[in-house]
């Protein structure tokens, strides 16, 4: 009898745990939490529903400082973007976690403190990345070396090469020696930041912003809530283009987002395009940067024609303007 009661209590406990997990970690739970917050006029920490459909997971990517002045006048090169992303990720780490990068800087004759300096950091990190290029040609291997150290990164790279197949940060992380697994977090953040910096813009640069990223009073619900993207005023039928190459993870319609696309650009970077009048690509399709993917509109919960453009890093919405460099190359611009 006692064993039966104990088992019943255990089953009941596990059932409560499952309900709790569903409430906090599923789209249905997020919808229920948001509905409750709306009904009782309270705030909620529920993630935006789009975040459950982008296929991305991982550690939160740090919010970087303002872009260097040089990047505001022209499109950065991939090397510059990688250096800036690595510098930003290094700044977010605690001093102990930075040690492999600082040791590498000393080996290459670079003052270690400059790697995290707000002004000199991107250029110093660029010098370090260039010095590592000969031993670690791929960006994934290079950032692994920065955050794990030269020897652990070379060990992981040799094991991945021996296995064959495509090189990826995930595969490198699995092959790192014991004790270095955590270094892949900083490497993932660096790659996500650098990838986001290379994104284009979905409509004309001149399109006015009618609602920026951040908290606002919702135009239809009349409650203060987080706006997880930027609203760009464009006429219905305006061509919407992919801001980078990627795979269509979602192409559907709902009452809130209207006709919506979610693109996965890899490295934990996804973009969403909402309220379209027509979708030009299907889920699973591979698209290229600048390719027409939709026609803008006012479907879903919308007060007028516009494009809601959303950028997510590791499944968390960030302000797209924090990564928007000049989309036209300026004459006479110099590299970092």
Secondary structure, DSSP 8 states (H G I E B T S, - for coil): -HHHHHHHHHHHHHHHHHHHHHHHHSHHHHHHHHHHHHHHT-------GGGGSS----S---------GGGGSS---HHHHHHHHHHHHHHHS-TTTTHHHHHHHHHTT--GGGGG-TTTHHHHHHHHHHHHTTT--SHHHHHHHHHH-HHHHHHHHHHHHHH-S---HHHHHHHS-TT-TTHHHHHHHHHHHHHHHT---SS-TT--EEE-SEEEE-TTT-SEEEE-SEEE---TT-EEE-SSSEEEEEEEEETTTEEEEEEEEETTEEEEEEEESEE-S-TT-EE-TT-EEEE-B--SS-SSSBEEEEEEETTEEE-GGGG---SS--TT----
